[in-house]
Amino acid sequence: MKTFKEIREAMSTWTVTVQKPVNKLKKGDKQVVKARSGFEAINKAMKLWKDPALKAASADSFKITKEGLDEASDPKVAKAVQGLNDLGNKMKGRDAKEVKRIEGLFRKGNKKVMQGALRGMDTDLRDQIQDVLEPQGFWKNGVADF
């Protein structure tokens, strides 16, 4: 059985935007919801708009985007991203590629894939990434945690 924290972490923030006018909704109307998938995000947004006829709307009437970590609002995230970027710029070859991949996964907020990528890395490189993320509070108990 999953704990409440595990369930909450599995949910991501999604933005559902109207692409084509549907019923009372105009192009550009948005809803931000927490959901596990894009399908669930559209359903939750439809409930928030309180229009049962939206279920009949075509899928291309909506655009859904998954939100990642926001660098602009959180200085810790910006510092960690900058640290990973600097580390990647110091490296060459395969190590630089791996650090850039980790940076991209961190920006997207994809913790599960990032942890898998870190496990497959060379220990020295993983320790250097840990040195960047740990002071910002994104590394706990030997794993990336954000």
N, C-alpha and C positions, 0 to 999 in steps of 0.2 A: 504494500500500500504506500502511495506517495504522500509525503508530508505537504502541508500547505505551502511551505517555502518552495519546494520543488515544482509544484503546480504553478505558482506565481511566476517563477523564473522561466517556465516553459512558455509563458504568454509574452508576446511582443506587442509593441505599439505599431498600429497601422493607421494610415491616413486614406480615407475613401473619398475620392473627388468625383463629382458629376462631370462627365465629358459631354453628354448630349442632354438637352432639356427633357425631363421626364415628369409628367404630371405637374405638381406645384414646384418642383425643384428646377433651379436655373443652372446653367453651365457654370462651373467653378465653386458651387456649394461643397463644403467639406465637413467631414466628421472624423474625429480622431478617437480610435477605440483600441482596447486591449483584447487581443485574440490569439489563438494558437495557429491559425491559418488564414489565408486570404479569403476563403469561402466564409469562414466564421466572421471575419471582419466585415464583409459586405452585409451579412445577415444582421449583425449588431448595429451597423450604421442605418440599415432600413428600419429597425425598431426605433432608433433615436429620431429618425425623421417622421415617424408615426404615420406612415402611408402604406397600408396593406397592399395597394395596387402595384407597388414597386417590385414585388416578387415576379411580376410578369414582364418587367423591363429586360431588355437584352443585356448580356454581359458586357458588351462594348460601350454601354452607357456610363460605366464607372471605371475609374482608374484607381488601383490600389497600390500603395507604396509602403514598404516596411521601413520603419524608422530605426536608425542605428544610434550609437552614442553621440550626443550633441557636444561638439567641441566648443561652440560659441558660448554656451551657458555654463559650462563647468570648466574652470581653469585647471583642475586636476587632470581631466581628460585631455585637454590641450597640451599640458606639460608632458603627459605620457606619450602622446602621439608625436610630439616634437622630439622627445628622447629616442623613440623608436626610429624616427626618420634620420636623426643624427647618427645613430648606431648603424643603420643601413648604408648611409653615405660613407662611413669609415671602412666598411667591409668591401670585399671584392668577390666576384664570381658567384658561386653557389650560395655562400653565406649571405651575401647581400640580397640575393633573390629570396631566400627564406625569411630574412628579417622584413623585407618589403611585404611578403605575403602575410606575416604575422601582424604587421601594421594595418594592412587592409582588413583582416579579420577583426582586429580590435576596433577599428573605426565602425565596422558594420554591427558590432555587438554580438558576433557569432562565437560565443564562448565555447561551445561544445567542439566545433571544428578546430578552433584555435588550440584547445587543450590537446587534441589529437595530433596536431601539427607539432606542438611543442614536445610531445612524448617521442616523436620520431626524429627529433633533432639531436645533433651532437651536444654533449653535456656542457662543453665550454660555452657554446653559443646560447644555450638555454640559460646558463648562469648569467650571462651578460644581459639577456632580456629581462631576467628576474631583477637584476640590479637597477634597471630602468623603471620597471613597473612597481616594485615593492615600496619605494618611498612615497608613491602616490596612493597606496592602499589598494592596488589592483592585483596583488599577489598575496595569497594567504594559504598557509599549510602546504606549501610546495606546489600549488597550482594557481593558474590565473583565475581571479575571481572579481567580476565586475557586474 
